[in-house]
Structures are given as C-alpha cells and as structure tokens.
C-alpha cells in the first residue's frame, strides 16, 4: 500500500459517518402559503395577518388602506 492510499484509508476511518441530521420542528401556528390564508374574513378593515416561514403570525403586523378611501 502506498503512503497516499494509507493516508486516505486513515482519514476515512477516523472521519466516520456524519451524525444523523434532523430538521427542526416547525414554529407553532396555522400552516399557510399566503397572507390571504391567515387573515380571517371577520378581521377589521385593513388588518393583515402575514404568512411568515409558512406559518400564520399570531398578531397582525401589517395594514393596508381599506377600499373606498378614508
């Protein structure tokens, strides 16, 4: 066996297998794709619940002008 082959074999032996990868738990909340999935139909005019990281936020963080002006 050559020195290079021995070094590669040693590196593979000492390196071992990588640890198991586990994905983190999703944040609590209702799953969503858009803000329309999160904003209830009875929400006050202009209030929007955002969809953040595919989960609805628990408190509204955005507003938009209501139809018909002020």
N, CA, C and O atoms as a Maestro MAE file, in Angstrom:
{
 s_m_m2io_version
 :::
 2.0.0
}

f_m_ct {
 s_m_title
 :::
 protein
 m_atom[280] {
  # First column is atom index #
  i_m_mmod_type
  r_m_x_coord
  r_m_y_coord
  r_m_z_coord
  i_m_residue_number
  s_m_chain_name
  s_m_pdb_residue_name
  s_m_pdb_atom_name
  i_m_atomic_number
  :::
  1 25 0.851 -1.164 0.000 1 A "UNK " " N  " 7
  2 3 0.000 0.000 0.000 1 A "UNK " " CA " 6
  3 2 0.901 1.233 0.000 1 A "UNK " " C  " 6
  4 15 1.916 1.281 0.694 1 A "UNK " " O  " 8
  5 25 0.513 2.203 -0.777 2 A "UNK " " N  " 7
  6 3 1.326 3.413 -0.835 2 A "UNK " " CA " 6
  7 2 0.981 4.330 0.326 2 A "UNK " " C  " 6
  8 15 -0.037 4.155 0.996 2 A "UNK " " O  " 8
  9 25 1.815 5.277 0.543 3 A "UNK " " N  " 7
  10 3 1.595 6.231 1.636 3 A "UNK " " CA " 6
  11 2 0.303 7.010 1.402 3 A "UNK " " C  " 6
  12 15 -0.453 7.264 2.339 3 A "UNK " " O  " 8
  13 25 0.056 7.384 0.158 4 A "UNK " " N  " 7
  14 3 -1.152 8.148 -0.159 4 A "UNK " " CA " 6
  15 2 -2.408 7.331 0.130 4 A "UNK " " C  " 6
  16 15 -3.359 7.848 0.717 4 A "UNK " " O  " 8
  17 25 -2.423 6.081 -0.270 5 A "UNK " " N  " 7
  18 3 -3.575 5.208 -0.024 5 A "UNK " " CA " 6
  19 2 -3.758 4.990 1.473 5 A "UNK " " C  " 6
  20 15 -4.889 4.933 1.956 5 A "UNK " " O  " 8
  21 25 -2.668 4.870 2.206 6 A "UNK " " N  " 7
  22 3 -2.759 4.694 3.652 6 A "UNK " " CA " 6
  23 2 -3.345 5.937 4.312 6 A "UNK " " C  " 6
  24 15 -4.149 5.828 5.238 6 A "UNK " " O  " 8
  25 25 -2.950 7.110 3.845 7 A "UNK " " N  " 7
  26 3 -3.478 8.362 4.404 7 A "UNK " " CA " 6
  27 2 -4.981 8.486 4.130 7 A "UNK " " C  " 6
  28 15 -5.737 8.919 5.000 7 A "UNK " " O  " 8
  29 25 -5.410 8.110 2.931 8 A "UNK " " N  " 7
  30 3 -6.835 8.165 2.589 8 A "UNK " " CA " 6
  31 2 -7.615 7.182 3.455 8 A "UNK " " C  " 6
  32 15 -8.677 7.527 3.972 8 A "UNK " " O  " 8
  33 25 -7.110 5.976 3.620 9 A "UNK " " N  " 7
  34 3 -7.780 4.977 4.450 9 A "UNK " " CA " 6
  35 2 -7.856 5.452 5.899 9 A "UNK " " C  " 6
  36 15 -8.877 5.253 6.558 9 A "UNK " " O  " 8
  37 25 -6.814 6.065 6.393 10 A "UNK " " N  " 7
  38 3 -6.801 6.579 7.761 10 A "UNK " " CA " 6
  39 2 -7.810 7.708 7.927 10 A "UNK " " C  " 6
  40 15 -8.523 7.767 8.928 10 A "UNK " " O  " 8
  41 25 -7.867 8.593 6.955 11 A "UNK " " N  " 7
  42 3 -8.805 9.714 7.021 11 A "UNK " " CA " 6
  43 2 -10.248 9.221 7.013 11 A "UNK " " C  " 6
  44 15 -11.082 9.734 7.759 11 A "UNK " " O  " 8
  45 25 -10.545 8.240 6.185 12 A "UNK " " N  " 7
  46 3 -11.899 7.696 6.127 12 A "UNK " " CA " 6
  47 2 -12.265 6.968 7.414 12 A "UNK " " C  " 6
  48 15 -13.407 7.035 7.868 12 A "UNK " " O  " 8
  49 25 -11.301 6.277 7.997 13 A "UNK " " N  " 7
  50 3 -11.553 5.545 9.233 13 A "UNK " " CA " 6
  51 2 -11.784 6.504 10.393 13 A "UNK " " C  " 6
  52 15 -12.704 6.304 11.187 13 A "UNK " " O  " 8
  53 25 -10.971 7.528 10.497 14 A "UNK " " N  " 7
  54 3 -11.101 8.489 11.596 14 A "UNK " " CA " 6
  55 2 -12.296 9.408 11.415 14 A "UNK " " C  " 6
  56 15 -12.887 9.864 12.394 14 A "UNK " " O  " 8
  57 25 -12.656 9.684 10.160 15 A "UNK " " N  " 7
  58 3 -13.772 10.579 9.884 15 A "UNK " " CA " 6
  59 2 -15.106 9.970 10.267 15 A "UNK " " C  " 6
  60 15 -15.984 10.666 10.776 15 A "UNK " " O  " 8
  61 25 -15.267 8.698 10.031 16 A "UNK " " N  " 7
  62 3 -16.515 8.018 10.360 16 A "UNK " " CA " 6
  63 2 -17.685 8.565 9.564 16 A "UNK " " C  " 6
  64 15 -17.509 9.271 8.571 16 A "UNK " " O  " 8
  65 25 -18.851 8.234 10.009 17 A "UNK " " N  " 7
  66 3 -20.068 8.689 9.349 17 A "UNK " " CA " 6
  67 2 -20.530 9.996 9.974 17 A "UNK " " C  " 6
  68 15 -20.332 10.221 11.168 17 A "UNK " " O  " 8
  69 25 -21.141 10.853 9.176 18 A "UNK " " N  " 7
  70 3 -21.667 12.096 9.748 18 A "UNK " " CA " 6
  71 2 -22.840 11.782 10.669 18 A "UNK " " C  " 6
  72 15 -23.511 10.765 10.493 18 A "UNK " " O  " 8
  73 25 -23.094 12.646 11.648 19 A "UNK " " N  " 7
  74 3 -24.222 12.407 12.555 19 A "UNK " " CA " 6
  75 2 -25.550 12.503 11.806 19 A "UNK " " C  " 6
  76 15 -25.631 13.106 10.736 19 A "UNK " " O  " 8
  77 25 -26.570 11.911 12.375 20 A "UNK " " N  " 7
  78 3 -27.899 11.984 11.776 20 A "UNK " " CA " 6
  79 2 -28.350 13.441 11.742 20 A "UNK " " C  " 6
  80 15 -28.164 14.176 12.712 20 A "UNK " " O  " 8
  81 25 -28.931 13.845 10.647 21 A "UNK " " N  " 7
  82 3 -29.431 15.206 10.508 21 A "UNK " " CA " 6
  83 2 -30.929 15.174 10.760 21 A "UNK " " C  " 6
  84 15 -31.659 14.390 10.153 21 A "UNK " " O  " 8
  85 25 -31.376 16.037 11.664 22 A "UNK " " N  " 7
  86 3 -32.809 16.119 11.923 22 A "UNK " " CA " 6
  87 2 -33.265 17.555 11.702 22 A "UNK " " C  " 6
  88 15 -32.604 18.504 12.124 22 A "UNK " " O  " 8
  89 25 -34.395 17.698 11.041 23 A "UNK " " N  " 7
  90 3 -34.921 19.025 10.764 23 A "UNK " " CA " 6
  91 2 -35.591 19.570 12.021 23 A "UNK " " C  " 6
  92 15 -36.183 18.809 12.787 23 A "UNK " " O  " 8
  93 25 -35.503 20.874 12.238 24 A "UNK " " N  " 7
  94 3 -36.140 21.461 13.421 24 A "UNK " " CA " 6
  95 2 -37.658 21.399 13.309 24 A "UNK " " C  " 6
  96 15 -38.213 21.317 12.213 24 A "UNK " " O  " 8
  97 25 -38.309 21.439 14.447 25 A "UNK " " N  " 7
  98 3 -39.770 21.444 14.473 25 A "UNK " " CA " 6
  99 2 -40.265 22.763 13.882 25 A "UNK " " C  " 6
  100 15 -39.642 23.802 14.104 25 A "UNK " " O  " 8
  101 25 -41.364 22.745 13.140 26 A "UNK " " N  " 7
  102 3 -41.891 23.999 12.611 26 A "UNK " " CA " 6
  103 2 -42.414 24.870 13.750 26 A "UNK " " C  " 6
  104 15 -42.814 24.347 14.791 26 A "UNK " " O  " 8
  105 25 -42.416 26.180 13.569 27 A "UNK " " N  " 7
  106 3 -42.934 27.059 14.615 27 A "UNK " " CA " 6
  107 2 -44.429 26.820 14.818 27 A "UNK " " C  " 6
  108 15 -45.110 26.352 13.905 27 A "UNK " " O  " 8
  109 25 -44.944 27.139 16.009 28 A "UNK " " N  " 7
  110 3 -46.378 26.929 16.260 28 A "UNK " " CA " 6
  111 2 -47.221 27.879 15.419 28 A "UNK " " C  " 6
  112 15 -46.794 28.995 15.121 28 A "UNK " " O  " 8
  113 25 -48.389 27.450 15.044 29 A "UNK " " N  " 7
  114 3 -49.311 28.281 14.272 29 A "UNK " " CA " 6
  115 2 -49.924 27.494 13.134 29 A "UNK " " C  " 6
  116 15 -49.568 26.346 12.867 29 A "UNK " " O  " 8
  117 25 -50.860 28.159 12.472 30 A "UNK " " N  " 7
  118 3 -51.543 27.535 11.342 30 A "UNK " " CA " 6
  119 2 -50.644 27.564 10.110 30 A "UNK " " C  " 6
  120 15 -50.045 28.601 9.824 30 A "UNK " " O  " 8
  121 25 -50.531 26.466 9.374 31 A "UNK " " N  " 7
  122 3 -49.735 26.482 8.145 31 A "UNK " " CA " 6
  123 2 -50.402 27.368 7.083 31 A "UNK " " C  " 6
  124 15 -51.628 27.469 7.032 31 A "UNK " " O  " 8
  125 25 -49.586 28.003 6.242 32 A "UNK " " N  " 7
  126 3 -50.127 28.896 5.227 32 A "UNK " " CA " 6
  127 2 -49.190 28.978 4.036 32 A "UNK " " C  " 6
  128 15 -48.052 28.510 4.079 32 A "UNK " " O  " 8
  129 25 -49.697 29.587 2.968 33 A "UNK " " N  " 7
  130 3 -48.885 29.882 1.788 33 A "UNK " " CA " 6
  131 2 -48.865 31.372 1.499 33 A "UNK " " C  " 6
  132 15 -47.861 31.906 1.028 33 A "UNK " " O  " 8
  133 25 -49.986 32.050 1.785 34 A "UNK " " N  " 7
  134 3 -50.071 33.498 1.550 34 A "UNK " " CA " 6
  135 2 -50.763 34.161 2.735 34 A "UNK " " C  " 6
  136 15 -51.336 33.481 3.587 34 A "UNK " " O  " 8
  137 25 -50.709 35.494 2.787 35 A "UNK " " N  " 7
  138 3 -51.384 36.239 3.854 35 A "UNK " " CA " 6
  139 2 -52.895 36.015 3.798 35 A "UNK " " C  " 6
  140 15 -53.565 36.073 4.830 35 A "UNK " " O  " 8
  141 25 -53.433 35.764 2.619 36 A "UNK " " N  " 7
  142 3 -54.872 35.509 2.488 36 A "UNK " " CA " 6
  143 2 -55.276 34.263 3.274 36 A "UNK " " C  " 6
  144 15 -56.412 34.173 3.739 36 A "UNK " " O  " 8
  145 25 -54.375 33.312 3.427 37 A "UNK " " N  " 7
  146 3 -54.668 32.109 4.215 37 A "UNK " " CA " 6
  147 2 -54.768 32.429 5.692 37 A "UNK " " C  " 6
  148 15 -55.401 31.683 6.438 37 A "UNK " " O  " 8
  149 25 -54.154 33.528 6.136 38 A "UNK " " N  " 7
  150 3 -54.051 33.843 7.563 38 A "UNK " " CA " 6
  151 2 -55.061 34.873 8.043 38 A "UNK " " C  " 6
  152 15 -55.495 34.823 9.194 38 A "UNK " " O  " 8
  153 25 -55.440 35.803 7.180 39 A "UNK " " N  " 7
  154 3 -56.319 36.887 7.588 39 A "UNK " " CA " 6
  155 2 -57.764 36.401 7.610 39 A "UNK " " C  " 6
  156 15 -58.315 36.038 6.571 39 A "UNK " " O  " 8
  157 25 -58.385 36.394 8.808 40 A "UNK " " N  " 7
  158 3 -59.770 35.914 8.888 40 A "UNK " " CA " 6
  159 2 -60.724 36.864 8.161 40 A "UNK " " C  " 6
  160 15 -60.453 38.060 8.053 40 A "UNK " " O  " 8
  161 25 -61.822 36.334 7.672 41 A "UNK " " N  " 7
  162 3 -62.782 37.146 6.918 41 A "UNK " " CA " 6
  163 2 -63.432 38.207 7.793 41 A "UNK " " C  " 6
  164 15 -63.896 39.226 7.280 41 A "UNK " " O  " 8
  165 25 -63.476 37.987 9.120 42 A "UNK " " N  " 7
  166 3 -64.094 38.973 10.013 42 A "UNK " " CA " 6
  167 2 -63.065 39.933 10.630 42 A "UNK " " C  " 6
  168 15 -63.379 40.635 11.591 42 A "UNK " " O  " 8
  169 25 -61.846 39.969 10.089 43 A "UNK " " N  " 7
  170 3 -60.815 40.888 10.596 43 A "UNK " " CA " 6
  171 2 -61.222 42.321 10.269 43 A "UNK " " C  " 6
  172 15 -61.857 42.561 9.241 43 A "UNK " " O  " 8
  173 25 -60.867 43.276 11.126 44 A "UNK " " N  " 7
  174 3 -61.188 44.683 10.840 44 A "UNK " " CA " 6
  175 2 -60.591 45.117 9.493 44 A "UNK " " C  " 6
  176 15 -59.583 44.577 9.038 44 A "UNK " " O  " 8
  177 25 -61.230 46.088 8.884 45 A "UNK " " N  " 7
  178 3 -60.798 46.587 7.576 45 A "UNK " " CA " 6
  179 2 -59.334 47.018 7.621 45 A "UNK " " C  " 6
  180 15 -58.933 47.790 8.492 45 A "UNK " " O  " 8
  181 25 -58.545 46.518 6.683 46 A "UNK " " N  " 7
  182 3 -57.156 46.921 6.547 46 A "UNK " " CA " 6
  183 2 -56.144 46.105 7.325 46 A "UNK " " C  " 6
  184 15 -54.944 46.235 7.082 46 A "UNK " " O  " 8
  185 25 -56.586 45.268 8.251 47 A "UNK " " N  " 7
  186 3 -55.666 44.467 9.064 47 A "UNK " " CA " 6
  187 2 -55.261 43.213 8.297 47 A "UNK " " C  " 6
  188 15 -56.107 42.520 7.730 47 A "UNK " " O  " 8
  189 25 -53.966 42.929 8.284 48 A "UNK " " N  " 7
  190 3 -53.459 41.756 7.571 48 A "UNK " " CA " 6
  191 2 -52.581 40.938 8.505 48 A "UNK " " C  " 6
  192 15 -51.662 41.470 9.128 48 A "UNK " " O  " 8
  193 25 -52.865 39.646 8.599 49 A "UNK " " N  " 7
  194 3 -52.006 38.710 9.310 49 A "UNK " " CA " 6
  195 2 -51.059 38.109 8.276 49 A "UNK " " C  " 6
  196 15 -51.511 37.526 7.290 49 A "UNK " " O  " 8
  197 25 -49.777 38.240 8.485 50 A "UNK " " N  " 7
  198 3 -48.793 37.788 7.497 50 A "UNK " " CA " 6
  199 2 -48.524 36.291 7.618 50 A "UNK " " C  " 6
  200 15 -48.695 35.689 8.678 50 A "UNK " " O  " 8
  201 25 -48.101 35.720 6.509 51 A "UNK " " N  " 7
  202 3 -47.646 34.337 6.461 51 A "UNK " " CA " 6
  203 2 -46.118 34.388 6.503 51 A "UNK " " C  " 6
  204 15 -45.479 34.830 5.548 51 A "UNK " " O  " 8
  205 25 -45.539 33.933 7.614 52 A "UNK " " N  " 7
  206 3 -44.099 34.009 7.816 52 A "UNK " " CA " 6
  207 2 -43.551 32.598 7.984 52 A "UNK " " C  " 6
  208 15 -43.993 31.859 8.864 52 A "UNK " " O  " 8
  209 25 -42.601 32.224 7.154 53 A "UNK " " N  " 7
  210 3 -41.993 30.889 7.196 53 A "UNK " " CA " 6
  211 2 -43.069 29.802 7.135 53 A "UNK " " C  " 6
  212 15 -42.990 28.790 7.831 53 A "UNK " " O  " 8
  213 25 -44.077 30.035 6.285 54 A "UNK " " N  " 7
  214 3 -45.177 29.092 6.051 54 A "UNK " " CA " 6
  215 2 -46.045 28.856 7.279 54 A "UNK " " C  " 6
  216 15 -46.675 27.805 7.403 54 A "UNK " " O  " 8
  217 25 -46.083 29.852 8.208 55 A "UNK " " N  " 7
  218 3 -46.930 29.785 9.399 55 A "UNK " " CA " 6
  219 2 -47.562 31.156 9.605 55 A "UNK " " C  " 6
  220 15 -46.893 32.178 9.450 55 A "UNK " " O  " 8
  221 25 -48.855 31.185 9.957 56 A "UNK " " N  " 7
  222 3 -49.546 32.451 10.198 56 A "UNK " " CA " 6
  223 2 -49.055 33.082 11.493 56 A "UNK " " C  " 6
  224 15 -48.887 32.402 12.506 56 A "UNK " " O  " 8
  225 25 -48.826 34.403 11.446 57 A "UNK " " N  " 7
  226 3 -48.445 35.099 12.669 57 A "UNK " " CA " 6
  227 2 -49.651 35.194 13.596 57 A "UNK " " C  " 6
  228 15 -50.794 35.178 13.141 57 A "UNK " " O  " 8
  229 25 -49.391 35.292 14.892 58 A "UNK " " N  " 7
  230 3 -50.491 35.295 15.861 58 A "UNK " " CA " 6
  231 2 -51.099 36.684 16.047 58 A "UNK " " C  " 6
  232 15 -52.259 36.793 16.445 58 A "UNK " " O  " 8
  233 25 -50.343 37.744 15.769 59 A "UNK " " N  " 7
  234 3 -50.831 39.123 15.868 59 A "UNK " " CA " 6
  235 2 -50.606 39.803 14.525 59 A "UNK " " C  " 6
  236 15 -49.588 39.554 13.879 59 A "UNK " " O  " 8
  237 25 -51.532 40.657 14.086 60 A "UNK " " N  " 7
  238 3 -51.343 41.327 12.798 60 A "UNK " " CA " 6
  239 2 -50.149 42.282 12.848 60 A "UNK " " C  " 6
  240 15 -49.956 42.994 13.833 60 A "UNK " " O  " 8
  241 25 -49.366 42.291 11.799 61 A "UNK " " N  " 7
  242 3 -48.201 43.174 11.767 61 A "UNK " " CA " 6
  243 2 -48.270 44.172 10.624 61 A "UNK " " C  " 6
  244 15 -47.423 45.060 10.524 61 A "UNK " " O  " 8
  245 25 -49.269 44.036 9.761 62 A "UNK " " N  " 7
  246 3 -49.367 44.925 8.613 62 A "UNK " " CA " 6
  247 2 -50.790 45.434 8.469 62 A "UNK " " C  " 6
  248 15 -51.750 44.804 8.913 62 A "UNK " " O  " 8
  249 25 -50.895 46.589 7.838 63 A "UNK " " N  " 7
  250 3 -52.198 47.121 7.480 63 A "UNK " " CA " 6
  251 2 -52.129 47.604 6.034 63 A "UNK " " C  " 6
  252 15 -51.051 47.847 5.493 63 A "UNK " " O  " 8
  253 25 -53.273 47.734 5.440 64 A "UNK " " N  " 7
  254 3 -53.355 48.301 4.093 64 A "UNK " " CA " 6
  255 2 -54.588 49.188 4.050 64 A "UNK " " C  " 6
  256 15 -55.522 48.982 4.824 64 A "UNK " " O  " 8
  257 25 -54.606 50.165 3.163 65 A "UNK " " N  " 7
  258 3 -55.771 51.038 3.086 65 A "UNK " " CA " 6
  259 2 -57.031 50.231 2.738 65 A "UNK " " C  " 6
  260 15 -56.989 49.295 1.940 65 A "UNK " " O  " 8
  261 25 -58.121 50.612 3.346 66 A "UNK " " N  " 7
  262 3 -59.395 49.951 3.058 66 A "UNK " " CA " 6
  263 2 -59.928 50.443 1.720 66 A "UNK " " C  " 6
  264 15 -59.620 51.558 1.300 66 A "UNK " " O  " 8
  265 25 -60.722 49.621 1.053 67 A "UNK " " N  " 7
  266 3 -61.354 50.028 -0.194 67 A "UNK " " CA " 6
  267 2 -62.291 51.190 0.090 67 A "UNK " " C  " 6
  268 15 -62.987 51.192 1.105 67 A "UNK " " O  " 8
  269 25 -62.315 52.170 -0.792 68 A "UNK " " N  " 7
  270 3 -63.207 53.306 -0.610 68 A "UNK " " CA " 6
  271 2 -62.532 54.474 0.071 68 A "UNK " " C  " 6
  272 15 -63.188 55.480 0.338 68 A "UNK " " O  " 8
  273 25 -61.262 54.383 0.359 69 A "UNK " " N  " 7
  274 3 -60.552 55.518 0.967 69 A "UNK " " CA " 6
  275 2 -60.755 55.607 2.453 69 A "UNK " " C  " 6
  276 15 -61.119 54.631 3.109 69 A "UNK " " O  " 8
  277 25 -60.512 56.803 2.986 70 A "UNK " " N  " 7
  278 3 -60.590 57.000 4.449 70 A "UNK " " CA " 6
  279 2 -61.989 57.186 4.883 70 A "UNK " " C  " 6
  280 15 -62.248 57.365 6.073 70 A "UNK " " O  " 8
  :::
 }
 m_bond[279] {
  # First column is bond index #
  i_m_from
  i_m_to
  i_m_order
  :::
  1 1 2 1
  2 2 3 1
  3 3 4 2
  4 3 5 1
  5 5 6 1
  6 6 7 1
  7 7 8 2
  8 7 9 1
  9 9 10 1
  10 10 11 1
  11 11 12 2
  12 11 13 1
  13 13 14 1
  14 14 15 1
  15 15 16 2
  16 15 17 1
  17 17 18 1
  18 18 19 1
  19 19 20 2
  20 19 21 1
  21 21 22 1
  22 22 23 1
  23 23 24 2
  24 23 25 1
  25 25 26 1
  26 26 27 1
  27 27 28 2
  28 27 29 1
  29 29 30 1
  30 30 31 1
  31 31 32 2
  32 31 33 1
  33 33 34 1
  34 34 35 1
  35 35 36 2
  36 35 37 1
  37 37 38 1
  38 38 39 1
  39 39 40 2
  40 39 41 1
  41 41 42 1
  42 42 43 1
  43 43 44 2
  44 43 45 1
  45 45 46 1
  46 46 47 1
  47 47 48 2
  48 47 49 1
  49 49 50 1
  50 50 51 1
  51 51 52 2
  52 51 53 1
  53 53 54 1
  54 54 55 1
  55 55 56 2
  56 55 57 1
  57 57 58 1
  58 58 59 1
  59 59 60 2
  60 59 61 1
  61 61 62 1
  62 62 63 1
  63 63 64 2
  64 63 65 1
  65 65 66 1
  66 66 67 1
  67 67 68 2
  68 67 69 1
  69 69 70 1
  70 70 71 1
  71 71 72 2
  72 71 73 1
  73 73 74 1
  74 74 75 1
  75 75 76 2
  76 75 77 1
  77 77 78 1
  78 78 79 1
  79 79 80 2
  80 79 81 1
  81 81 82 1
  82 82 83 1
  83 83 84 2
  84 83 85 1
  85 85 86 1
  86 86 87 1
  87 87 88 2
  88 87 89 1
  89 89 90 1
  90 90 91 1
  91 91 92 2
  92 91 93 1
  93 93 94 1
  94 94 95 1
  95 95 96 2
  96 95 97 1
  97 97 98 1
  98 98 99 1
  99 99 100 2
  100 99 101 1
  101 101 102 1
  102 102 103 1
  103 103 104 2
  104 103 105 1
  105 105 106 1
  106 106 107 1
  107 107 108 2
  108 107 109 1
  109 109 110 1
  110 110 111 1
  111 111 112 2
  112 111 113 1
  113 113 114 1
  114 114 115 1
  115 115 116 2
  116 115 117 1
  117 117 118 1
  118 118 119 1
  119 119 120 2
  120 119 121 1
  121 121 122 1
  122 122 123 1
  123 123 124 2
  124 123 125 1
  125 125 126 1
  126 126 127 1
  127 127 128 2
  128 127 129 1
  129 129 130 1
  130 130 131 1
  131 131 132 2
  132 131 133 1
  133 133 134 1
  134 134 135 1
  135 135 136 2
  136 135 137 1
  137 137 138 1
  138 138 139 1
  139 139 140 2
  140 139 141 1
  141 141 142 1
  142 142 143 1
  143 143 144 2
  144 143 145 1
  145 145 146 1
  146 146 147 1
  147 147 148 2
  148 147 149 1
  149 149 150 1
  150 150 151 1
  151 151 152 2
  152 151 153 1
  153 153 154 1
  154 154 155 1
  155 155 156 2
  156 155 157 1
  157 157 158 1
  158 158 159 1
  159 159 160 2
  160 159 161 1
  161 161 162 1
  162 162 163 1
  163 163 164 2
  164 163 165 1
  165 165 166 1
  166 166 167 1
  167 167 168 2
  168 167 169 1
  169 169 170 1
  170 170 171 1
  171 171 172 2
  172 171 173 1
  173 173 174 1
  174 174 175 1
  175 175 176 2
  176 175 177 1
  177 177 178 1
  178 178 179 1
  179 179 180 2
  180 179 181 1
  181 181 182 1
  182 182 183 1
  183 183 184 2
  184 183 185 1
  185 185 186 1
  186 186 187 1
  187 187 188 2
  188 187 189 1
  189 189 190 1
  190 190 191 1
  191 191 192 2
  192 191 193 1
  193 193 194 1
  194 194 195 1
  195 195 196 2
  196 195 197 1
  197 197 198 1
  198 198 199 1
  199 199 200 2
  200 199 201 1
  201 201 202 1
  202 202 203 1
  203 203 204 2
  204 203 205 1
  205 205 206 1
  206 206 207 1
  207 207 208 2
  208 207 209 1
  209 209 210 1
  210 210 211 1
  211 211 212 2
  212 211 213 1
  213 213 214 1
  214 214 215 1
  215 215 216 2
  216 215 217 1
  217 217 218 1
  218 218 219 1
  219 219 220 2
  220 219 221 1
  221 221 222 1
  222 222 223 1
  223 223 224 2
  224 223 225 1
  225 225 226 1
  226 226 227 1
  227 227 228 2
  228 227 229 1
  229 229 230 1
  230 230 231 1
  231 231 232 2
  232 231 233 1
  233 233 234 1
  234 234 235 1
  235 235 236 2
  236 235 237 1
  237 237 238 1
  238 238 239 1
  239 239 240 2
  240 239 241 1
  241 241 242 1
  242 242 243 1
  243 243 244 2
  244 243 245 1
  245 245 246 1
  246 246 247 1
  247 247 248 2
  248 247 249 1
  249 249 250 1
  250 250 251 1
  251 251 252 2
  252 251 253 1
  253 253 254 1
  254 254 255 1
  255 255 256 2
  256 255 257 1
  257 257 258 1
  258 258 259 1
  259 259 260 2
  260 259 261 1
  261 261 262 1
  262 262 263 1
  263 263 264 2
  264 263 265 1
  265 265 266 1
  266 266 267 1
  267 267 268 2
  268 267 269 1
  269 269 270 1
  270 270 271 1
  271 271 272 2
  272 271 273 1
  273 273 274 1
  274 274 275 1
  275 275 276 2
  276 275 277 1
  277 277 278 1
  278 278 279 1
  279 279 280 2
  :::
 }
}
